[in-house]
Amino acid sequence: MQKHFLLGCCYYPEHWERASMRQDMERIKGLGFNVVRMGEFSWSMYEKEEGKYDFSLLREAVETAEALSINVILGTPTAAPPKWLIDKHPEVLTQNENGVTMHHGARQHHNHTSEIYLSYCAKITEEMAKAFCDCKNVIGWQIDNEINCHRPESRSDADDKAYRKWLEKKYGDIESLNRSWGNRFWSLEYNDFSQVECPKPCPAYKNPAALTDYYLFLSDAAVNYAAVQAKMIRQYYPDAFITHNGYFNNLDYQKLTRECLDFLSYDSYPAFQEKKGKGLGRNQAYKLSRTRGCSDPFMIMEQQAGPGGQLSYQLPTPLPGQIRLWTYQSIGHGATGVIYFRYRTALFGAEQLWYGIFDHDEEENERSREIRQVAEELSRLGDLFLQERLHNQVGIYQDYHNQCADQAESFAGNDQWEIFMALNRRNLQADFVYDPSEFEKYKVMILPHITVADETLVRAVEDYAKKGGVVILSARSGVKDRNVQYYPVTPPCGFRKLAGCRVDWFTMPGDQEKQQIRCMNKTYRVDGYYERLGLENGECFASYTEGYCQGKPAIVKNGNVYYVGFYCRQDAHLYADLAAQYVKTRDPIDQDVEQLALGSHLLLLNHSDREIPYACYDHITQSELNALPPYGVALVKPE
């Protein structure tokens, strides 16, 4: 169990004059921080020539931090290989779908599959671990940085070779692959694994089974890439934690965490949402919860501290109170440590517009004062958040195999995000659940867009329902096997008995068609896809109100199991209304106030730019409040 809450910032000693290091560290300490993250992205400094290592600047920074009782998290520099490595081994470069090579000049220009590159990653990680293994203030390591952030796919020769090897291990022989992919369709059969390539541009739609396997392969390649580095760190740092900062595409974070990490971290930049509208930073709850689903507890390895931006864009500057609000939002959703990006804004490079706590001038500003306030508050209360945790009663089943299949066959869209946010706005906080053995922790389990379902999953859902758990299945549930081939039976296939219905008819509504349902004395809009359901051992719980399906079942209830025969991105609060029949909720204070029940406390987060009347005693500021100020936060003990 973590002993103390970690609060700090990212610091890059290589970006500043060596003579300013002590002053920088003293200012970091003066902000109230107890940890810094350093080291990622500096491979060219650590190894200017192959095999000649120099960690002296970083070593000085670590020792300076130690003298001030500041802990350190070191990052491996593998996201940015040096030019000499690229020149010597151009085969480590990644290629996009069109075969265009990504060259040296930015970051993440390597692939994850080159045996040559993996060997260099192992070497630099081992040398770095050896160089700092006697530094007692190095408490943790971050592997790489934001894997798959800039290029979630790669199609180099090294990727083709690794993909063939992965497929051969999975299928054993080429005929098994042909059957599993259904390659008789459009004459796609292979005679040998040597003929298989990563998906390339085609004049028509690609095979969804092949695409699904490719996405699964990309994740396994990234996990292996991380494992190579984790293995080296473990040899020299058996007691330090290992983490990685996500959350990006084509990576199974649950598997990454299970096989490589002690816990997962997340990089939180709510201003990407705020750019779309004020108060939309609340939507950051979705990925915070996905991170917690993989790893509870987790850390925020980069928390927004200024107006982020790069050469082609600039995000809005956080308004007074927003950085504090976003920090407590991260903490409320489970973070046991927060590291702000970054100490000071870079004077050069591609992220000159990515502002940190201090601007280019290093002068005090509104943001630095606000963050200092947070640090003062957490010096009193931070450890409380290590014990007072979320214990949610609603789960949303998440399956990486389904994510890949959904990405390959995206015609119907997916309303999972809308469902989660509808629950959040109703104060029905939900956990993402990846392991069916954990279903029993929850009163309600929602399975949205789980098209791929094998017998093991079906049995797990059935067992959960038999024990009294409430199940909400969405349209197209369980229609495919793990090869993403359709089952030759009537939907919802393996879930049919549990759902108490069959699918008699389905459609994608036309652009001008309006469909809705009437349920629990409310009307809900239908969009994307819907099914006309035939009753078997279930009862009609809601009917369609329009067109050909008017009066026909839209939702079927079979005991404590609901089958929702449509998608409803616009009115996903239907799921909140269904769940609220079984889970107690707190009445909303206001539509913009997020409420997080943390043990015996309630954390209130005002995501709006207006004052919201609410009388309470706030344990953070230790004062009586008559209202939540714009972007205000309060920690209360409810009656």
VOGU-3710 file (C-alpha; in Angstrom, 3 decimals, decimal comma):
1> mqkhfllgcc> 0,000/0,000/0,000  1,321/3,436/-0,935  2,228/5,324/2,255  1,837/8,922/1,104  0,099/10,806/-1,682  2,524/11,768/-4,454  2,359/15,263/-5,914  4,892/16,711/-8,303  5,793/17,761/-11,812  7,761/16,727/-14,893
11> yypehweras> 11,217/18,280/-15,018  13,649/18,211/-17,945  17,156/19,202/-16,767  18,487/18,879/-20,317  16,249/21,792/-21,408  17,795/24,321/-18,999  21,174/25,686/-18,007  22,978/23,309/-15,673  23,675/26,178/-13,269  19,918/26,699/-12,701
21> mrqdmerikg> 19,250/23,116/-11,601  19,476/23,759/-7,854  17,232/26,805/-8,092  14,733/24,850/-10,207  14,607/22,032/-7,666  14,183/24,472/-4,803  11,240/26,090/-6,583  9,753/22,646/-7,207  10,111/21,907/-3,503  8,641/25,325/-2,753
31> lgfnvvrmge> 5,522/24,461/-4,722  4,897/21,757/-2,121  5,898/18,834/-4,337  7,459/15,575/-3,187  8,232/13,934/-6,543  9,505/14,735/-10,037  9,414/12,705/-13,235  12,535/12,935/-15,394  14,541/11,120/-18,040  12,274/10,251/-20,942
41> fswsmyekee> 13,163/11,566/-24,426  16,902/12,071/-23,786  18,486/9,021/-25,396  20,714/11,145/-27,643  22,231/12,747/-24,549  22,701/9,488/-22,618  24,319/7,657/-25,558  25,838/10,141/-28,004  27,691/7,301/-29,691  26,810/3,636/-29,636
51> gkydfsllre> 27,948/2,016/-26,396  29,253/5,255/-24,821  26,894/6,127/-21,975  26,791/9,368/-20,022  24,107/9,896/-17,386  25,999/12,598/-15,503  23,456/15,419/-15,989  20,517/13,238/-15,002  22,526/11,855/-12,083  23,167/15,385/-10,847
61> avetaealsi> 19,435/16,144/-11,097  18,531/12,997/-9,140  21,074/13,817/-6,435  19,917/17,434/-6,243  16,364/16,192/-5,762  17,526/13,773/-3,068  19,235/16,580/-1,143  15,845/18,341/-1,031  13,925/15,148/-0,079  12,241/14,968/-3,468
71> nvilgtptaa> 11,471/11,534/-4,874  12,146/10,704/-8,518  10,358/8,689/-11,187  12,653/7,948/-14,113  11,374/7,391/-17,636  13,094/5,159/-20,163  14,014/7,189/-23,290  12,880/4,632/-25,873  10,135/6,779/-27,466  12,800/8,845/-29,249
81> ppkwlidkhp> 15,751/6,864/-30,670  18,881/8,868/-31,580  19,911/9,647/-35,148  22,994/7,416/-35,132  20,785/4,405/-34,383  18,413/5,282/-37,240  21,288/5,806/-39,662  22,851/2,477/-38,748  19,561/0,532/-38,696  16,912/2,245/-40,871
91> evltqnengv> 14,885/-0,969/-40,661  13,712/0,080/-37,168  11,639/2,916/-38,652  7,874/2,608/-38,763  5,791/2,825/-41,947  2,204/3,961/-42,339  -0,587/2,232/-44,255  0,646/3,624/-47,570  4,176/2,351/-47,040  5,564/5,802/-46,256
101> tmhhgarqhh> 8,504/5,642/-43,856  8,363/7,873/-40,778  11,803/9,435/-40,441  13,893/10,912/-37,662  12,705/14,409/-36,759  9,989/13,993/-34,146  9,253/11,076/-31,808  7,829/7,547/-32,014  9,341/7,032/-35,462  10,343/3,446/-34,571
111> nhtseiylsy> 8,330/0,235/-34,745  7,787/-2,069/-31,776  8,697/-5,282/-33,561  12,263/-4,904/-34,810  14,502/-7,346/-32,946  17,343/-4,891/-33,496  15,425/-2,033/-31,914  14,265/-4,210/-29,003  17,884/-5,115/-28,289  18,894/-1,438/-28,208
121> cakiteemak> 15,940/-0,684/-25,913  17,074/-3,435/-23,564  20,632/-2,054/-23,526  19,762/1,582/-22,816  17,230/0,550/-20,152  19,729/-1,743/-18,442  22,510/0,865/-18,500  20,141/3,467/-17,118  18,902/1,149/-14,352  22,482/0,252/-13,408
131> afcdcknvig> 23,478/3,908/-13,302  20,793/4,824/-10,750  20,233/1,639/-8,730  22,048/3,144/-5,720  19,841/6,263/-5,667  17,399/5,746/-2,822  15,049/8,515/-3,927  14,317/6,797/-7,265  11,005/5,223/-6,254  9,624/4,287/-9,658
141> wqidneinch> 10,061/3,943/-13,396  7,905/4,906/-16,345  8,380/2,663/-19,369  8,610/4,674/-22,607  6,056/7,486/-23,019  2,494/7,327/-24,341  2,879/4,208/-26,477  0,796/4,473/-29,686  0,096/8,178/-29,167  1,215/9,303/-32,630
151> rpesrsdadd> 1,190/6,131/-34,671  -1,127/3,442/-33,312  -0,441/1,292/-36,398  2,780/0,213/-38,103  3,337/-1,715/-41,328  7,101/-2,004/-41,812  8,934/-5,119/-42,999  9,738/-5,889/-39,356  6,019/-5,711/-38,556  5,181/-8,105/-41,409
161> kayrkwlekk> 7,755/-10,573/-40,113  6,532/-10,333/-36,524  2,880/-10,541/-37,632  3,529/-13,801/-39,504  5,258/-15,234/-36,456  2,350/-14,150/-34,239  -0,215/-15,706/-36,584  1,706/-18,969/-36,899  1,850/-19,263/-33,127  -1,891/-18,591/-32,869
171> ygdieslnrs> -3,122/-20,840/-35,688  -0,411/-23,459/-36,124  -0,990/-24,033/-39,833  -2,114/-21,895/-42,731  -5,365/-23,806/-43,310  -6,505/-22,991/-39,779  -5,877/-19,321/-40,485  -7,777/-19,520/-43,797  -10,782/-21,116/-42,065  -10,732/-18,697/-39,146
181> wgnrfwsley> -10,552/-15,683/-41,425  -13,047/-17,048/-43,959  -10,524/-16,531/-46,749  -12,554/-18,378/-49,362  -14,508/-15,153/-49,630  -13,063/-12,997/-52,428  -10,297/-15,539/-53,067  -8,190/-14,410/-50,115  -6,669/-17,801/-49,286  -2,964/-18,123/-48,500
191> ndfsqvecpk> -0,739/-21,080/-49,259  1,884/-20,223/-46,652  2,415/-17,803/-43,758  5,161/-16,127/-45,778  2,422/-14,667/-48,021  0,674/-12,840/-45,167  1,289/-9,117/-44,664  0,010/-6,452/-42,339  -3,107/-4,862/-43,912  -2,200/-2,687/-46,880
201> pcpayknpaa> -4,344/-0,280/-48,962  -7,088/-2,081/-50,905  -9,710/-0,939/-53,432  -12,557/-2,404/-51,324  -13,270/-3,235/-47,699  -10,779/-5,445/-45,888  -11,532/-8,747/-44,183  -12,806/-7,902/-40,660  -11,280/-11,083/-39,216  -7,846/-10,147/-40,562
211> ltdyylflsd> -8,211/-6,592/-39,260  -9,247/-7,835/-35,814  -6,189/-10,068/-35,610  -3,985/-7,209/-36,775  -5,254/-4,965/-33,972  -4,733/-7,777/-31,465  -1,212/-8,229/-32,822  -0,409/-4,521/-32,512  -1,297/-4,650/-28,836  0,769/-7,776/-28,202
221> aavnyaavqa> 3,724/-6,174/-29,975  3,464/-3,095/-27,753  3,148/-5,231/-24,610  6,242/-7,189/-25,614  8,071/-3,900/-26,261  7,241/-2,786/-22,718  8,098/-6,195/-21,246  11,643/-6,037/-22,654  12,226/-2,853/-20,663  10,383/-3,975/-17,542
231> kmirqyypda> 12,552/-7,091/-17,344  15,716/-4,992/-17,255  14,381/-2,636/-14,589  13,237/-5,485/-12,331  16,778/-6,874/-12,202  18,125/-3,695/-10,606  15,024/-2,257/-8,944  13,047/-5,080/-7,307  11,334/-2,649/-4,908  10,593/0,315/-7,200
241> fithngyfnn> 7,274/0,503/-9,026  6,994/0,300/-12,808  4,252/2,143/-14,658  3,330/3,507/-18,084  1,237/6,506/-19,110  -1,762/5,998/-21,437  -4,554/5,976/-22,791  -4,299/5,439/-26,578  -5,525/3,134/-29,348  -4,585/-0,433/-30,259
251> ldyqkltrec> -3,271/-1,366/-26,836  -4,821/-3,737/-24,321  -4,032/-1,795/-21,165  -5,326/-4,507/-18,877  -2,868/-6,981/-20,405  -0,073/-4,395/-20,353  -0,693/-3,758/-16,664  -0,991/-7,434/-15,781  2,171/-8,515/-17,590  4,504/-5,517/-17,269
261> ldflsydsyp> 3,454/-2,957/-14,665  2,755/-2,524/-10,988  0,031/-0,061/-11,893  -1,132/1,961/-14,886  -0,928/5,740/-15,177  -2,930/8,201/-17,245  -2,140/11,558/-18,863  -5,051/13,907/-18,202  -5,588/16,909/-20,499  -9,207/18,058/-20,047
271> afqekkgkgl> -8,693/21,152/-22,216  -9,038/18,936/-25,292  -12,658/18,543/-24,176  -12,997/22,156/-23,030  -12,121/23,297/-26,542  -15,448/21,773/-27,612  -17,433/23,597/-24,923  -17,221/24,883/-21,372  -17,657/22,235/-18,696  -16,846/19,355/-21,033
281> grnqayklsr> -13,711/18,631/-19,028  -16,096/16,509/-16,992  -15,926/13,987/-19,829  -12,397/13,146/-18,697  -14,168/10,873/-16,213  -14,526/8,284/-18,975  -10,824/7,574/-19,459  -10,086/8,041/-15,774  -12,552/5,235/-15,101  -11,140/3,079/-17,880
291> trgcsdpfmi> -7,716/3,498/-16,315  -9,063/2,577/-12,877  -10,683/-0,492/-14,420  -7,216/-1,714/-15,424  -5,450/-0,550/-12,297  -6,809/0,516/-8,938  -4,987/2,486/-7,672  -3,389/4,400/-10,527  -1,407/7,624/-11,018  -1,700/10,698/-13,194
301> meqqagpggq> 1,710/10,938/-14,808  0,822/14,140/-16,676  -1,869/16,481/-15,343  -2,638/19,561/-17,393  -1,080/22,684/-15,859  -1,440/25,186/-18,696  -2,786/25,800/-22,193  -1,428/22,849/-24,109  -0,578/23,204/-27,750  1,740/22,255/-30,577
311> lsyqlptplp> 2,666/23,884/-33,841  -0,748/23,609/-35,479  -3,082/24,219/-32,514  -3,453/25,839/-29,107  -5,891/24,691/-26,428  -7,780/27,126/-24,178  -5,938/28,424/-21,131  -7,396/26,919/-17,935  -9,644/29,449/-16,232  -9,083/30,234/-12,553
321> gqirlwtyqs> -10,052/27,138/-10,562  -9,977/24,666/-13,435  -6,541/23,172/-12,727  -7,569/22,594/-9,123  -10,883/21,144/-10,291  -9,215/18,778/-12,757  -6,681/17,690/-10,140  -9,418/16,732/-7,689  -11,368/15,045/-10,471  -8,351/12,799/-11,100
331> ighgatgviy> -7,992/12,127/-7,379  -11,695/11,466/-6,937  -11,656/8,857/-9,682  -8,843/6,971/-7,990  -5,465/8,624/-8,600  -3,064/8,205/-5,677  -0,505/10,551/-7,205  -0,605/13,533/-9,574  2,306/14,893/-11,584  1,774/18,162/-13,440
341> fryrtalfga> 3,103/18,630/-16,953  5,436/20,449/-16,725  7,587/22,568/-14,380  8,390/25,245/-16,963  7,449/25,782/-20,597  10,134/24,835/-23,121  11,914/27,632/-24,961  12,572/25,445/-27,999  11,288/22,368/-29,812  7,867/21,204/-30,980
351> eqlwygifdh> 6,178/21,849/-27,604  6,972/25,540/-27,088  3,198/26,052/-26,954  2,656/23,300/-24,374  2,648/25,487/-21,291  3,589/24,167/-17,890  3,186/25,529/-14,375  5,514/28,411/-15,218  5,599/30,199/-18,564  8,769/30,836/-20,567
361> deeenersre> 9,678/33,670/-18,178  9,511/31,429/-15,055  7,579/34,117/-13,164  4,781/33,389/-10,701  1,348/33,357/-12,342  -2,260/32,421/-11,639  -1,588/28,783/-12,419  1,436/28,421/-10,150  -0,465/30,040/-7,266  -3,433/27,746/-7,834
371> irqvaeelsr> -1,248/24,637/-7,909  0,526/25,783/-4,747  -2,906/26,007/-3,115  -3,652/22,417/-4,165  -0,329/21,280/-2,724  -1,088/22,978/0,598  -4,483/21,289/0,722  -3,086/17,880/-0,129  -0,342/18,206/2,480  -3,192/18,011/4,993
381> lgdlflqerl> -5,624/15,732/3,178  -3,689/13,812/0,553  -3,281/10,587/2,490  -7,041/10,530/3,137  -7,552/9,858/-0,556  -5,418/6,710/-0,267  -8,044/5,206/2,053  -11,305/6,850/0,976  -12,000/5,187/-2,355  -14,781/4,762/-4,877
391> hnqvgiyqdy> -16,888/1,632/-4,437  -19,313/1,683/-7,345  -22,318/-0,560/-7,784  -22,568/-0,401/-11,584  -20,109/-2,124/-13,908  -19,624/-1,779/-17,659  -18,053/-4,848/-19,217  -15,071/-4,019/-21,410  -13,377/-6,533/-23,686  -10,315/-5,665/-25,780
401> hnqcadqaes> -11,196/-8,373/-28,323  -14,523/-6,626/-28,828  -12,798/-3,270/-29,178  -10,734/-4,705/-32,030  -13,752/-6,310/-33,692  -15,697/-3,084/-33,297  -12,872/-1,128/-34,912  -12,851/-3,552/-37,849  -16,636/-3,426/-38,297  -17,759/0,027/-37,225
411> fagndqweif> -20,961/0,440/-39,237  -23,294/0,637/-36,245  -21,196/2,875/-34,047  -20,911/2,290/-30,318  -22,820/4,038/-27,538  -20,546/2,919/-24,692  -19,122/6,405/-24,089  -22,579/7,971/-24,071  -23,830/5,316/-21,630  -20,962/5,927/-19,230
421> malnrrnlqa> -21,394/9,698/-19,288  -25,173/9,411/-18,839  -24,538/7,370/-15,700  -21,912/9,868/-14,523  -24,277/12,808/-14,904  -26,863/10,897/-12,869  -24,283/10,270/-10,084  -24,342/6,572/-10,942  -20,585/6,175/-11,123  -19,557/3,073/-13,064
431> dfvydpsefe> -16,460/0,901/-13,145  -15,114/-0,691/-16,303  -14,841/-4,412/-15,680  -12,513/-6,603/-17,733  -12,708/-9,877/-15,818  -16,087/-11,685/-15,655  -15,044/-13,190/-12,307  -15,471/-9,682/-10,857  -19,102/-9,302/-11,953  -20,391/-10,292/-8,520
441> kykvmilphi> -18,928/-7,103/-6,981  -21,675/-5,108/-8,713  -25,449/-4,870/-8,492  -25,816/-3,949/-12,180  -23,670/-5,091/-15,105  -24,032/-3,394/-18,490  -22,716/-5,138/-21,615  -22,768/-2,541/-24,422  -21,877/-3,593/-27,947  -20,384/-6,950/-26,930
451> tvadetlvra> -20,797/-8,556/-30,348  -18,089/-11,173/-29,711  -19,086/-13,623/-26,998  -17,886/-17,176/-26,467  -19,420/-19,801/-24,175  -17,221/-18,754/-21,263  -18,561/-15,199/-21,279  -22,152/-16,346/-21,777  -21,891/-18,703/-18,789  -20,339/-15,980/-16,649
461> vedyakkggv> -23,238/-13,610/-17,418  -25,773/-16,368/-16,767  -24,171/-17,234/-13,403  -24,127/-13,577/-12,401  -27,831/-13,216/-13,266  -28,752/-16,409/-11,370  -27,131/-14,960/-8,256  -29,329/-11,872/-8,521  -27,170/-9,548/-10,561  -28,993/-7,203/-12,927
471> vilsarsgvk> -27,852/-7,573/-16,539  -28,417/-5,016/-19,313  -27,496/-6,360/-22,755  -27,483/-4,130/-25,816  -28,418/-4,821/-29,431  -26,245/-7,243/-31,444  -25,009/-8,926/-28,283  -23,122/-12,179/-28,811  -23,678/-12,468/-32,565  -20,033/-13,380/-33,375
481> drnvqyypvt> -17,398/-15,867/-32,279  -13,796/-14,940/-31,478  -12,894/-15,179/-35,175  -15,563/-12,457/-35,687  -17,600/-14,878/-37,787  -21,357/-14,744/-37,272  -22,943/-17,621/-35,401  -25,375/-19,500/-37,697  -28,236/-19,112/-35,192  -30,878/-16,511/-34,406
491> ppcgfrklag> -29,619/-13,492/-32,416  -28,926/-12,913/-29,626  -27,454/-16,380/-30,078  -25,869/-17,623/-26,834  -27,687/-14,923/-24,864  -31,094/-15,841/-26,307  -32,367/-17,892/-23,355  -31,057/-15,369/-20,853  -32,564/-12,429/-22,751  -35,911/-14,159/-23,162
501> crvdwftmpg> -36,290/-12,986/-26,764  -35,110/-13,346/-30,337  -34,362/-10,793/-33,036  -37,062/-11,048/-35,731  -35,994/-8,040/-37,813  -33,407/-5,257/-37,745  -32,470/-2,114/-39,622  -30,156/0,833/-39,862  -32,558/3,811/-39,935  -32,393/6,127/-42,917
511> dqekqqircm> -31,191/9,688/-42,528  -34,752/11,023/-42,403  -36,230/8,274/-40,233  -37,110/9,047/-36,637  -37,573/6,189/-34,227  -38,192/6,256/-30,516  -39,507/4,108/-27,704  -41,837/4,599/-24,778  -40,469/3,236/-21,515  -41,151/3,924/-17,816
521> nktyrvdgyy> -43,443/6,816/-18,790  -40,680/8,490/-20,788  -39,808/8,743/-24,462  -36,280/7,928/-25,667  -34,772/8,454/-29,106  -33,289/5,537/-31,037  -30,334/6,011/-33,370  -27,771/4,003/-35,287  -29,367/0,575/-35,303  -32,455/-1,131/-33,939
531> erlglengec> -34,102/-4,555/-33,784  -37,681/-5,777/-33,640  -37,753/-8,348/-30,867  -39,870/-11,498/-30,609  -40,956/-12,544/-27,126  -40,029/-15,996/-25,852  -39,771/-16,380/-22,064  -39,419/-12,624/-21,469  -41,941/-9,772/-21,331  -42,151/-6,574/-23,324
541> fasytegycq> -40,736/-3,746/-21,225  -40,792/-1,044/-23,922  -42,145/-0,696/-27,469  -41,305/1,335/-30,551  -43,595/4,243/-31,302  -42,957/4,857/-34,994  -43,165/3,250/-38,424  -43,072/-0,441/-39,316  -42,085/-1,479/-35,764  -44,714/0,624/-34,020
551> gkpaivkngn> -46,036/-1,244/-30,989  -43,408/-3,986/-31,282  -41,009/-4,894/-28,452  -37,883/-2,741/-28,211  -36,755/-3,818/-24,725  -37,451/-7,241/-23,290  -37,220/-7,998/-19,567  -36,604/-11,528/-18,387  -36,475/-11,478/-14,604  -33,454/-9,328/-13,760
561> vyyvgfycrq> -32,133/-9,311/-17,343  -32,872/-6,549/-19,853  -32,233/-6,830/-23,570  -32,122/-3,371/-25,193  -32,678/-3,923/-28,923  -31,203/-0,648/-30,180  -28,430/1,914/-29,756  -29,188/5,259/-28,167  -26,277/7,641/-28,211  -28,596/10,664/-27,981
571> dahlyadlaa> -30,704/9,350/-25,107  -28,271/7,033/-23,355  -29,741/8,177/-20,019  -32,106/5,258/-20,615  -29,377/3,067/-19,106  -29,183/5,333/-16,062  -32,948/5,067/-15,638  -32,776/1,270/-15,850  -29,902/1,028/-13,376  -31,511/3,520/-10,970
581> qyvktrdpid> -34,265/0,983/-10,300  -31,688/-1,110/-8,433  -28,986/1,290/-7,229  -29,482/4,201/-4,867  -28,441/7,540/-6,299  -27,990/10,998/-4,881  -30,208/13,700/-6,298  -28,230/15,966/-8,622  -27,194/19,264/-7,042  -26,944/20,705/-10,523
591> qdveqlalgs> -26,448/19,214/-13,974  -22,826/20,453/-13,952  -21,855/19,111/-10,524  -20,112/15,739/-10,511  -20,541/13,833/-7,249  -18,075/11,100/-6,276  -18,768/8,990/-3,180  -15,385/8,321/-1,563  -15,900/6,111/1,463  -17,540/8,287/4,123
601> hllllnhsdr> -16,957/11,457/2,084  -18,572/13,022/-0,945  -16,436/14,959/-3,414  -18,306/17,694/-5,290  -16,900/19,045/-8,542  -18,492/22,073/-10,190  -17,576/21,865/-13,880  -19,460/25,056/-14,771  -18,387/28,699/-14,891  -21,206/29,795/-12,591
611> eipyacydhi> -21,777/29,769/-8,846  -24,106/27,007/-7,720  -25,991/27,417/-4,412  -25,129/24,643/-1,955  -24,578/24,973/1,786  -21,974/22,656/3,285  -18,841/22,383/5,386  -15,884/21,867/3,046  -13,166/19,666/4,578  -10,616/20,788/1,974
621> tqselnalpp> -10,695/24,492/2,837  -12,050/23,803/6,359  -14,756/26,409/5,899  -18,512/26,780/5,590  -19,764/27,308/2,036  -23,073/28,724/0,894  -22,312/27,938/-2,745  -19,879/26,104/-4,960  -17,878/28,767/-6,806  -17,217/28,504/-10,552
631> ygvalvkpe> -15,010/25,432/-11,091  -15,184/24,906/-7,334  -14,490/21,776/-5,331  -15,802/20,648/-1,950  -15,272/17,550/0,191  -18,237/16,976/2,452  -19,520/14,373/4,868  -23,118/13,709/3,856  -25,783/13,147/6,460
//
